[in-house]
Amino acid sequence: MATDDLSSPTADPGPASTARSADALSTRAIGALNQSNPQTPTHQDGPAPFDIVRTYHDLLASDPEMTMPVAAIESLIDLLRATPSSTAMETVEVVRKEKAKLLESTPNPLPLLAGADLFEQYLLRSLRGQATTGGADERVLSFDETRSHLLHNRQLFAHRARAARDSIAAWGSKYVVHGRVVLAAGGSRTVTRILLRAAADPTRHFKVIYVVDGSERAESSVDALRAAGLEVETISPNKVAYILANQSRINLVLVGTEVVMQNGGIISRMGTCQLAHLTKSVKGSLKRFYVAAETHKIVRKTALAYPMVNRVGIRQKDVSKWENLGREDVEDLGAAAQRLLSEQDEVDYTDPELIDGIITEQGVKMTSQIWEMVDDYI
């Protein structure tokens, strides 16, 4: 395996492999800095105290391609920039305190947790020293050098993150077959990249059926695919079962996700679980359900049995409870309801048994392999 050299700005970010090594954790942590913004938010200038929640939202607003885990990591890097230089242990304590504040600020903390955990683990590794890979000149970086490297190499981090998404597109495009139809949903940027990569192959002619739910993300994905010359049919969620049962040329159902659990299940937009069940249950041609996800979306949490997402820390209206049914006014649900996910942002949990594979920059993984990736990289 050719691992990325975190200490060298000239390192080639090419696709990573699955080898287990002591440097894999820090490689994944830095690789998680997807589409990071090299500029520090302007509100940090002056004597005003650092606001990690505001920084997080500023980063998301500044770059529409940035994922939530990446914004969390970038926020923590900005925290280091705003925090006077201190010992490693003091820095870790500050990071943990601000991390908890950031997670508490959002109804769906899991994507942020995935990124923040990666960053925290990277800092903990620095306590043991991070070796450079310079042959005869190999040495161990001090904590101050590690900190300085984090703060001054943002463009390198962003480049490696973009390369990771490109690697997913390369892996995923192999599953797009000539003369077949891909059913896509959710507005995933990674899924869009896969389909665009496949469309660039002149030897393949395929079509796309896209499930649109009125969200801007889905509409923008459809626009991008059509602009590339793809023939895209849009359908409402109401027609999914009908299409799966009657369009025999569909062989691939492709979605993105917000979070990959360590058991291989996913937390994604409401309706993903329904789509996975329909893919497996309707009559018709053989159809595979694949998820495209960067490894920085893996979170060290396991769903027990088949829980409502509330059990893993997501705050949204729990309609499994009798007392919540028929109560449309959120004020009737109490003060905590003011912090619930809005209906258009609600998510569901999809069992790993319904997923045929997860397409990552490390290759296409069975859901059972996610446990190994957690041990290797997180």
Secondary structure, DSSP 8 states (H G I E B T S, - for coil): -----TT-TT-----------TTHHHHHHHHT-TT--SS--GGGSSSS---HHHHHHHHHHH-TT--HHHHHHHHHHHHHHHS----HHHHHHHHHHHHHHHHHTSS--HHHHHHHHHHHHHHHHHHH-EE---GGG--EE-HHHHHHHHHH-HHHHHHHHHHHHHHHHHHHHTT--TT-EEEEES--HHHHHHHHHHHT-TT---EEEEE--S-HHHHHHHHHHHHTT-EEEEE-GGGHHHHHHH-TTEEEEEE--SEEETTS-EEEETTHHHHHHHHHHSSSS--EEEEE--GGGEES----SS--GGGGT-----TTSGGGTT---GGGG-GGGGGS--GGG-EEEE-GGG-SEEEETTEEE-GGGHHHHHHHH-
